[in-house]
Amino acid sequence: MNLYTLTSNYTQVLDLIDEGAEMMCLQDTLDSLTDAIEDKAENIAKIIKTIDAEAVALKTEEKRLADRRKSLENRSKGLKDYLQSNLETVGLKKLKGKLFSFNIQKNQASLHIVDADKIPIHYWVVPEPILDNASIKEALKEGQLVEGANLTQGESLRIR
């Protein structure tokens, strides 16, 4: 098989992934490739590495965008606080402009706990019991019998 055909075949797989194709469709496409198993494994590993690199790039971009969003939200809140402070300073609770109306009004009441130790017990919620998975796993590793639990060990592919 020539290089052009190989490139075309695996580019088609990447295109299917970008289009969000189902795993069955991807498997069918990969199964239809007639490369030797070594070549197929190498090329699939290249696809995996490409996908992993794109996922890392997207994660980095998500963080950058989240940081930018937070910055804009903080700027907006700062400007809103500034405007409110100026309106309160001049004694205005209501103001009507050409495009916007401004009202300083009371928020919904919020709870502030001053001393939690003084609050009666019937206001406390006891959380549901939570399994300590780490200690169960450790007990099973040590050979202890823990009814309702067991250790399983699977296999996965490592690409280096």
N, C-alpha and C positions, 0 to 999 in steps of 0.2 A: 504494500500500500504506500502511495507516495505521500510526501509531507503535506501537500495541499489538502488531500483527502482527510488525513489525520487531524489537521488543524480545523478543518471544516466540521468534522464529526464532534470534536470536543467543544468547539465554539457553540454548536447547536445545543449541547448539554448545558453550558453556561447560560445561554439564552433562555432555555426552559426554566432554569432555576430563577433567573431574574423575573420571569413572567409569573412566578409562583406556581409552577406546575406541581401536580401531586406526585408523591414519591413513586407511585406505581408507573406513572408516565416516564419518570426519570429512569427507573429500573428497566423498563421496556427499551428505552433508547439506548441505555448502556449495554443491555443484553444484545442488542442488534449489532453492536460494533464487533468486528471480526478480528480484532487485534489478538496477539498472543497474550496470555494471562499476565506475563511480566510487564508488557507494554501497557496493557489495560490498567493494571494496578498503579503503575507510575503515573499514567495520565489522570486517573481518578484522584491520586494523591495531589497532583497539581491543582485539580479543581477544588479539592478540600482546602488546600492552602490559600487559594484565591478567595474562596468564600470566607475563611477565617480572617484573612487580612481585611476584607470588606467589612466584616462584622466589627473588628477592632476600630476601623476608621469611623464607622457609624456610632459606636459607643463614645468615641472621643468627640464627635460632632454633637451628640446628645448632651454631653457634659458642657460643651461650649455654649450651646443654645440655652441650656438650663441656667447657666451662669448669666448669660445675657438677659434672659427673661427676668431673673431675680434682680438684676441691676436696674432694669426698666421699671419693675414694680416698686423698687425702693425709691427711685427718682420720682415716680408718680405720687407715692405716699408722701414723700418729703414736700413736694409742691402743694399737695392738698393740705397738709398740716400747716405749711407756711400761709396759705390763703386763709385757712380757718383762723389762725392766730391773728392775722391782720384784721379780719372782719370782727373778731371778738374785741380787739384793741379799740376799734372805733365804735363798738357797741351795736353792730349790725347783726341781727339774727336772720334777716331775709334781705336778698338783693336780687333785682331782676335786671339782667343785661339784655343786649340785642339777641344773642344766641342762646344764652344759658340763664337759668335761675339758680340761686344759691340759697340754701336753707341750713341753718345750724339747728339740729334737733337732737333730742335725747336718743341714745341707743337703747337697745334692749338690755335689761339688767343682766349683769354677769356675776358669777359667784367668785368670791375671793375668800380662801381659807386662811384665817389668821392663826389658829392653833388647832391642828387636827386632833391632838390628844384630848381636847375638851368636847369633841363631837360625840353624841350618844352612839352606842354600838349598833342600833337598828338602822343607822344610815350607812353602815359599812357593808360592802359586798365581798364575800369570801370567794376567791377564784376557784374554778374547777381544778381538780387535781391534774397535774401534768406529769407524764411519764419522763423519767430520767433515762433517756436512751443511752447515754454514755455509760452509766453504771450497769445497765442491763447487758450491753455489749461486752463490757469488761468481765462481768460474771460469767457469761457464756464462753468467753475466751479462756477463762480459768477452769472451765469444765463443769461449772455449776449448772444445775437444771433450773431453768426459769420457765415455768409453765406459761404457755401462750406466746412464747418467743423462741426464735432460733436464728442462727447465723447462716447466711447464704453468701456465696462468693461466685460472682459471674466472671465473664471474660470480656475484654474490649480490645479493639485494634489500636495499636500505638504506631504512629507514623513519625519516623525520625529523619 
